[in-house]
Amino acid sequence: MVSIKPRFTRLALSLALTTVIALGTALPTFAAGDDTDVNVLAGSLAVTTPAAANFTSVTLDGTLKTTTAALATFTVTDARGNGAGWHVTAQATQFAEWDSTLNSGAGGYKPSGRTIPANSLTMTVPSVAANGTTSPAPTIASGPYTLDSGSAVSIASAAADEGMGIYDLGTTTLTLSLPPATTYAAPYRSTVTISVITAP
């Protein structure tokens, strides 16, 4: 009887040895690196000055009168890079009688002139929109806000680690109330101030 031996056993062994030899002779790889640094410098916290339009003229008729004016868009920029948070406040001086002939025509407040009672000026709630930043937007306080009460009122605030970048606060409406018992016919002026301060 003739015995036939399969040849695949020798072939498989040969392939296995070849694979081991190939793995054993693979060339090692090496990696090298170098450090690179960047120094990020702090910017500033700032707010632009919004333009306040003049109020529509009022003719007294013995009743409570109101008049309105627009306060333009303004921008808050927090480029400090510290996540400290901030507040935007608004305040207006009490309306006082203005004399355009004073100071060589430059104008000025009339000495001992009339005033419009405090707490007569209000401002509507502004919108807020992020301008190129993904930081959480500031919180807008509920309004309207009384601006001529003698102290600043907070209208927007960013908590710690929020409000970083640029934010545009939209146009608002100023409303001036003129009660008949205390309003005298005269030109008046007030200064509206928008400020941004550090604080979460």
Backbone torsions as a table, in degrees:
resi	resn	phi	psi	omega
1	MET	NA	133.4	-177.6
2	VAL	-93.6	129.6	179.0
3	SER	-99.3	129.3	179.0
4	ILE	-108.4	118.3	-179.7
5	LYS	-93.4	132.0	178.1
6	PRO	-66.4	139.6	-177.5
7	ARG	-92.7	-8.6	-174.9
8	PHE	-69.9	-21.9	-180.0
9	THR	-64.5	-44.5	178.4
10	ARG	-65.7	-38.7	-179.4
11	LEU	-66.5	-42.3	180.0
12	ALA	-64.5	-40.1	178.4
13	LEU	-64.3	-39.5	179.7
14	SER	-64.0	-42.8	178.7
15	LEU	-65.2	-39.2	179.7
16	ALA	-63.6	-43.0	178.5
17	LEU	-64.6	-40.2	179.2
18	THR	-62.0	-41.7	-179.8
19	THR	-64.6	-42.7	179.6
20	VAL	-63.1	-43.4	179.4
21	ILE	-63.2	-41.8	-179.5
22	ALA	-63.8	-42.1	179.7
23	LEU	-67.8	-37.0	-177.8
24	GLY	-70.0	-23.0	-177.2
25	THR	-104.5	10.0	178.5
26	ALA	-63.5	138.4	-178.8
27	LEU	-74.3	135.3	178.8
28	PRO	-70.2	152.0	177.0
29	THR	-108.7	151.0	-178.8
30	PHE	-129.2	147.0	176.5
31	ALA	-126.7	145.3	178.6
32	ALA	-134.6	147.9	-179.8
33	GLY	-140.3	164.5	177.9
34	ASP	-140.6	142.3	-178.7
35	ASP	-74.7	148.9	172.7
36	THR	-135.4	135.4	-174.0
37	ASP	-115.0	157.1	172.0
38	VAL	-141.4	138.4	177.9
39	ASN	-109.1	109.8	-179.2
40	VAL	-92.7	118.4	-176.1
41	LEU	-97.5	144.0	-178.2
42	ALA	-74.4	140.4	171.0
43	GLY	-93.7	-145.8	-174.5
44	SER	-129.2	167.9	173.1
45	LEU	-103.7	123.3	-173.8
46	ALA	-148.8	159.7	174.9
47	VAL	-137.9	140.3	177.0
48	THR	-80.1	160.0	179.6
49	THR	-91.3	115.6	-179.9
50	PRO	-76.4	143.9	177.1
51	ALA	-78.1	131.7	177.4
52	ALA	-105.5	121.9	177.9
53	ALA	-74.3	161.7	175.2
54	ASN	-76.8	148.3	177.5
55	PHE	-72.9	152.5	173.7
56	THR	-65.6	136.8	179.9
57	SER	-60.1	150.1	-176.7
58	VAL	-122.5	136.8	172.2
59	THR	-107.8	120.0	-178.4
60	LEU	-68.0	140.7	177.6
61	ASP	-140.1	17.5	178.4
62	GLY	88.7	-1.1	178.2
63	THR	-116.1	167.3	175.2
64	LEU	-63.4	127.6	179.5
65	LYS	-114.9	148.8	172.9
66	THR	-130.7	151.2	176.6
67	THR	-143.4	153.4	-174.3
68	THR	-126.7	159.6	175.5
69	ALA	-150.7	154.1	-179.1
70	ALA	-92.9	139.3	170.7
71	LEU	-109.7	119.9	-170.3
72	ALA	-70.4	168.0	176.6
73	THR	-57.6	144.1	173.2
74	PHE	-136.4	162.5	-172.0
75	THR	-124.7	133.9	173.8
76	VAL	-106.3	129.5	177.9
77	THR	-121.7	120.2	173.7
78	ASP	-113.1	96.5	-179.1
79	ALA	-110.9	20.2	-177.7
80	ARG	-72.9	-28.5	-179.7
81	GLY	68.8	30.1	179.5
82	ASN	-122.6	-4.6	178.2
83	GLY	61.7	29.2	-175.6
84	ALA	-76.3	-17.2	-177.1
85	GLY	83.2	169.4	-178.2
86	TRP	-162.0	165.8	174.2
87	HIS	-127.2	142.1	168.3
88	VAL	-105.8	128.1	178.7
89	THR	-119.6	156.0	177.3
90	ALA	-130.8	143.7	-180.0
91	GLN	-155.8	149.2	176.9
92	ALA	-134.4	144.4	174.1
93	THR	-73.1	157.1	176.8
94	GLN	-64.2	136.7	177.6
95	PHE	-62.2	126.3	-179.4
96	ALA	-129.4	155.3	-175.6
97	GLU	-63.3	132.1	-175.3
98	TRP	-112.9	133.2	179.5
99	ASP	-118.2	109.5	-176.5
100	SER	-73.4	-8.4	-179.5
101	THR	-88.9	-12.7	-178.4
102	LEU	-72.2	161.6	175.0
103	ASN	54.8	49.8	176.4
104	SER	57.4	37.0	177.6
105	GLY	90.6	-4.4	178.2
106	ALA	-77.6	-19.9	178.9
107	GLY	89.4	161.1	178.4
108	GLY	-176.5	168.5	177.7
109	TYR	-73.7	134.9	-177.0
110	LYS	-71.5	125.4	178.2
111	PRO	-58.4	132.7	-178.7
112	SER	57.7	28.0	-179.7
113	GLY	-78.0	174.3	179.7
114	ARG	-73.2	160.6	173.9
115	THR	-135.1	157.1	171.0
116	ILE	-92.7	136.7	-176.1
117	PRO	-52.8	147.2	176.0
118	ALA	-62.3	162.7	-179.7
119	ASN	65.6	29.6	179.8
120	SER	-102.1	-11.4	-173.8
121	LEU	-113.1	124.6	177.6
122	THR	-123.0	160.6	-179.1
123	MET	-132.8	138.4	178.6
124	THR	-77.0	169.1	-178.1
125	VAL	-76.9	130.2	178.3
126	PRO	-82.8	156.2	168.2
127	SER	-82.4	166.1	177.0
128	VAL	-138.9	137.9	-179.6
129	ALA	-139.0	132.5	175.8
130	ALA	-70.1	141.4	-179.0
131	ASN	-120.8	85.5	177.6
132	GLY	80.5	19.9	178.5
133	THR	-132.9	152.7	176.6
134	THR	-111.5	8.3	176.0
135	SER	-64.6	147.0	179.0
136	PRO	-55.0	136.7	-175.8
137	ALA	-71.1	154.7	176.4
138	PRO	-67.1	159.9	175.8
139	THR	-89.7	131.2	178.8
140	ILE	-94.4	127.1	-179.9
141	ALA	-71.5	149.5	178.1
142	SER	-68.3	146.9	-177.3
143	GLY	-132.9	-166.9	5.8
144	PRO	-72.4	166.7	-176.7
145	TYR	-109.6	137.0	174.7
146	THR	-90.2	117.9	-170.5
147	LEU	-93.8	-25.0	-173.6
148	ASP	-106.2	39.3	-179.5
149	SER	-86.8	-8.8	-178.4
150	GLY	104.8	-6.8	177.3
151	SER	-142.2	155.0	-178.4
152	ALA	-72.1	147.2	178.7
153	VAL	-118.3	136.3	-179.9
154	SER	-78.5	128.7	179.5
155	ILE	-113.6	-19.2	178.0
156	ALA	-152.9	147.4	180.0
157	SER	-148.7	142.2	176.1
158	ALA	-115.4	126.1	179.0
159	ALA	-73.9	173.6	178.1
160	ALA	-56.3	134.9	-180.0
161	ASP	68.6	19.6	175.3
162	GLU	-126.4	166.6	175.5
163	GLY	68.0	22.8	180.0
164	MET	-86.9	124.8	-176.6
165	GLY	121.6	-148.8	-175.5
166	ILE	-116.8	134.9	178.7
167	TYR	-133.1	134.2	177.4
168	ASP	-102.0	125.6	176.4
169	LEU	-103.4	128.1	-168.2
170	GLY	-75.2	170.0	179.8
171	THR	-57.8	139.0	177.6
172	THR	-124.5	170.3	179.5
173	THR	-114.1	129.7	173.9
174	LEU	-95.6	133.7	178.5
175	THR	-123.1	126.9	-179.9
176	LEU	-111.4	124.2	178.8
177	SER	-98.9	135.3	-175.6
178	LEU	-126.2	94.6	-179.8
179	PRO	-71.9	142.2	-174.3
180	PRO	-66.4	-28.9	-174.6
181	ALA	-75.3	-19.0	-173.8
182	THR	-127.3	5.3	-176.9
183	THR	-103.9	121.1	178.2
184	TYR	-104.4	146.6	179.6
185	ALA	-69.6	116.7	-179.5
186	ALA	-176.4	162.1	171.3
187	PRO	-83.1	140.8	-177.7
188	TYR	-130.0	160.1	177.7
189	ARG	-143.9	147.1	174.6
190	SER	-140.2	154.6	175.7
191	THR	-112.4	123.5	178.0
192	VAL	-96.8	128.1	-177.6
193	THR	-121.1	125.4	173.3
194	ILE	-107.1	127.6	-177.3
195	SER	-128.7	155.4	172.2
196	VAL	-125.8	131.5	-176.6
197	ILE	-129.8	153.3	178.3
198	THR	-75.8	131.5	173.7
199	ALA	161.5	133.0	177.4
200	PRO	-77.0	NA	NA
